Amino acid sequence: MVDAKERTIRMVAIGLQGNARDAWREFLRVSRLMDDHLSSLLHEEPVSTGEFGVLIGLAEIDDRARMSDLAGHVLMSPSHLSHRATRLERKGLLRRSKSADDGRETYAELTAEGRDLIDRLLPSYSAAIEATFLTHLSDRQQKDLATWMRRIE
């Protein structure tokens, strides 16, 4: 019988190896670390990190946007965004409405409560990203990382 450790060693041996394995593991580690850190920052707030990301994305587009544009901006499928928007609507942080010009288009808009939440949380949220992640990278490394990540589709 093969024990769990040996099974893991075999799986790694047929999977990624060397620099490729290390790069992937470190990407996952940092991604999980940042998600855990930002989740703990928001743990007493009415939103998850994913929901807060939607609110930030909407604020970046000027507090109101077509749902299809917002989905592209926050890198989410329209269906996934719709589920998040429903939760945010229930919390009073976002409202959706049909376009007056084209009833097939739906717009998302920050409510006053959503805008207040962003204004209150964004400074500490940004500071946490700076302190936990960006401080370890020079300006050049940050630019290079962004360039490298854009290559992945």
N, C-alpha and C positions, 0 to 999 in steps of 0.2 A: 504494500500500500504506500502511496506517495503522500508525504506530509505537506502541509500548506506552504512551508518555506521552500521546499524543493519544487513544488508546483509553480510558485511565483518565479523562482529562478528560471525554470523552463520557459515560462511565458515571456519573461524579459529577453531571454536568449533568442526567441523567434520573433520578437517585436523590435522596437527601436533599440538602438545600441549607441554607445559612445556619445559624441557631441549631440546627436539628434535626440537621444533619450534624455540627456541632461538639459537641453534647451526646453524640451517639452515639459519635463517635470518642474523646472524652475518657473516656466510660464504659468503652469497650473498652481504651483505653490503661491506665487505672488498674487495671482487672480483670487485665490481662495482667501489669502491673508487680507487683501484689500476688502473683499466682500464681507468677511467677518468683522473687520475693523469698522467699516462704515455701517454695518448692521447694528453693531453695539452702540454706535453713536446715535442711531435712530430708534433704539429699542423702546424708549418711552414715548415715541412720537406716533401719530396716527398713520404713518406710511412705512412701507418697506423700502429698501434701497431701489428696487425696480420701479416702484410707484414714484419715488422721489425723482428718479431719472427721467420719467415721463414728464413730470412737472417742470424740471429744469429744461428739458428739450422744448417744451411748449413756451417757456419764458424766453428761451433763446430765439424763438421765432416771433416774438413780440406778443406773447400772451394769448394769441388766437391763431389757429391754423386749420387747414383741411386735414382730416384724419389721415388721408393717404400721404400727405406731405409730412405730417408728424411721424408716421410709421417709418418712412424713409430716414428721417432725421435722427430718430432714436434707435435705428437699426433693429426694427421689430416687425414681424409679420402683421398685416392689418388685423387678422383674427386675434393674435396675442394682444395687440394694442387695444382692441375693442374690449377684451376682458379686463385689462388694467383700467381702462377708462370707466368701465361700469363700477369698479370698486372705488375709484376716485370720485365719481359722481355721488355714490352712496355716502361718502365721507364729506361731501360738500366742498371739495377742493377743485373740481372741474365740472363744466357743464358742456353738453353736446347739443347742437341744434342743426336742423336741416338748412341748406342754402336756400335763400329766397329766389335765387336765379335758376338753380338746378336742384330739384328735390332729391337727386341721387347722391349729391355731395353732403357730407356731414362735417361740421366744424367742431373743434374742441376749443374751449376757452377757459382760462384760469378764472376761478371765482375770487372774490376779495379774500376769502379765507385761504385759498391756494396761494395767492400772491403773498399774503402775510406769512404763511408757513415758509415759503422760499426765502423771503427777506430775513426771517428770523434764523433759519437753519443754514443757509448757504455759507455764511462766513466760517462757521466751525466745520462744516462739511469740507469746504475747500482747504481750510487749514490742515485738516486731518489727511487729505490727499497729499498736500505739500510735505507734511512732516513724515508721513509713513512711506511715501513712494518717491515723489519728485526730488526730495532733498538728496537722494542717493545718485542722482543723475545730473551731469552738467547740462547747460543749455544745449550744447551741441548733441549730447547723447539723447536728450529729450526729443530734439528735432529728428535725429537719426531713427530713434525708436518709432516715432510716428510714421516716418517714411517707410520703414520696414513693415510695419503693421498694415499699412494701406495696400501693400502688395498682395496680401492674403484675401482671397475672395471665396 
